[in-house]
Amino acid sequence: MRVLVAYFSQSGNTEKIAKGIWEEASLTNEADLKKFEDVGTEDFAGYDFIFIGSPLHSANLAAPVKEFLTNINAGSSKKIAGFITHFAPAYPNQDMDQFTEPIQAVCKEKKIEYKGCFDCQGALTKSLHDAVQKKLNLSDDAWGNMVKQMTGSPKEEDVAKAKAFAREVLG
Ligand SMILES: Cc1cc2nc3c(=O)[nH]c(=O)nc-3n(C[C@H](O)[C@H](O)[C@H](O)COP(=O)(O)O)c2cc1C
């Protein structure tokens, strides 16, 4: 099978998961790893399975990923799965469905099988800490706990879980 792992990542978290998924897919498939910035919409044609990765930005897929999805030419692609990183500790499953709605909509429109979404925590980049603490109106103590909790994510165990997800959906 020809597999594409396409991702957007600003501080490396989603990229770390993308690499894990690509490594796993490469074991038994011909797999490519590409940043969204480096792929054209036509490049999606010819892949049997596409993984689409994005950080969560204001409870949405990142703008470049959403924009790309509106122009996607999935060609002969038969299956798509998503993966998302977010700084908030844990989102219940039903919320992840909501975040991947743009991916699911494309799948429905183009008759591509949607294979689900992997998500894990990814530490918020330091330059945004003050702004987010203010926005969430958290005390220094509460924010300190949150920073402690997210630091180092995604962890190796998250990469291992992403690989297991890839193994499962690739079948
Ligand atoms: C502009 C912006 C908005 C964000 N909004 C959210 C959000 O709504 N919920 C959340 O949990 N994380 C949010 N985050 C945190 C990122 O999703 C998280 O740190 C992610 O792992 C970053 O991935 P990257 O390193 O691949 O860019 C936001 C980050 C940025 C830069």
Ligand as a Chemical Component Dictionary entry (heavy atoms), coordinates in Angstrom:
data_LIG
# 
_chem_comp.id                   LIG 
_chem_comp.type                 NON-POLYMER 
_chem_comp.pdbx_formal_charge   0 
_chem_comp.three_letter_code    LIG 
# 
loop_
_chem_comp_atom.comp_id 
_chem_comp_atom.atom_id 
_chem_comp_atom.alt_atom_id 
_chem_comp_atom.type_symbol 
_chem_comp_atom.charge 
_chem_comp_atom.model_Cartn_x 
_chem_comp_atom.model_Cartn_y 
_chem_comp_atom.model_Cartn_z 
_chem_comp_atom.pdbx_ordinal 
LIG C1  C1  C 0 -2.512 29.517 18.145 1  
LIG C2  C2  C 0 -2.609 28.291 19.046 2  
LIG C3  C3  C 0 -3.855 27.898 19.523 3  
LIG C4  C4  C 0 -3.967 26.757 20.332 4  
LIG N1  N1  N 0 -5.210 26.363 20.774 5  
LIG C5  C5  C 0 -5.322 25.241 21.539 6  
LIG C6  C6  C 0 -6.609 24.774 21.987 7  
LIG O1  O1  O 0 -7.644 25.334 21.684 8  
LIG N2  N2  N 0 -6.647 23.675 22.778 9  
LIG C7  C7  C 0 -5.508 22.985 23.143 10 
LIG O2  O2  O 0 -5.609 22.014 23.866 11 
LIG N3  N3  N 0 -4.278 23.377 22.698 12 
LIG C8  C8  C 0 -4.168 24.484 21.915 13 
LIG N4  N4  N 0 -2.925 24.894 21.482 14 
LIG C9  C9  C 0 -1.746 24.095 21.842 15 
LIG C10 C10 C 0 -1.272 23.194 20.703 16 
LIG O3  O3  O 0 -2.344 22.533 20.078 17 
LIG C11 C11 C 0 -0.301 22.128 21.228 18 
LIG O4  O4  O 0 0.731  22.676 21.987 19 
LIG C12 C12 C 0 0.256  21.306 20.068 20 
LIG O5  O5  O 0 0.872  20.157 20.573 21 
LIG C13 C13 C 0 1.283  22.074 19.237 22 
LIG O6  O6  O 0 1.682  21.259 18.176 23 
LIG P1  P1  P 0 2.935  21.578 17.240 24 
LIG O7  O7  O 0 4.163  21.592 18.112 25 
LIG O8  O8  O 0 2.949  20.444 16.291 26 
LIG O9  O9  O 0 2.676  22.892 16.582 27 
LIG C14 C14 C 0 -2.791 26.015 20.680 28 
LIG C15 C15 C 0 -1.552 26.445 20.197 29 
LIG C16 C16 C 0 -1.445 27.555 19.387 30 
LIG C17 C17 C 0 -0.089 27.967 18.858 31 
# 
loop_
_chem_comp_bond.comp_id 
_chem_comp_bond.atom_id_1 
_chem_comp_bond.atom_id_2 
_chem_comp_bond.value_order 
_chem_comp_bond.pdbx_ordinal 
LIG C1  C2  SING 1  
LIG C2  C3  SING 2  
LIG C2  C16 DOUB 3  
LIG C3  C4  DOUB 4  
LIG C4  N1  SING 5  
LIG C4  C14 SING 6  
LIG N1  C5  DOUB 7  
LIG C5  C6  SING 8  
LIG C5  C8  SING 9  
LIG C6  O1  DOUB 10 
LIG C6  N2  SING 11 
LIG N2  C7  SING 12 
LIG C7  O2  DOUB 13 
LIG C7  N3  SING 14 
LIG N3  C8  DOUB 15 
LIG C8  N4  SING 16 
LIG N4  C9  SING 17 
LIG N4  C14 SING 18 
LIG C9  C10 SING 19 
LIG C10 O3  SING 20 
LIG C10 C11 SING 21 
LIG C11 O4  SING 22 
LIG C11 C12 SING 23 
LIG C12 O5  SING 24 
LIG C12 C13 SING 25 
LIG C13 O6  SING 26 
LIG O6  P1  SING 27 
LIG P1  O7  DOUB 28 
LIG P1  O8  SING 29 
LIG P1  O9  SING 30 
LIG C14 C15 DOUB 31 
LIG C15 C16 SING 32 
LIG C16 C17 SING 33 
# 
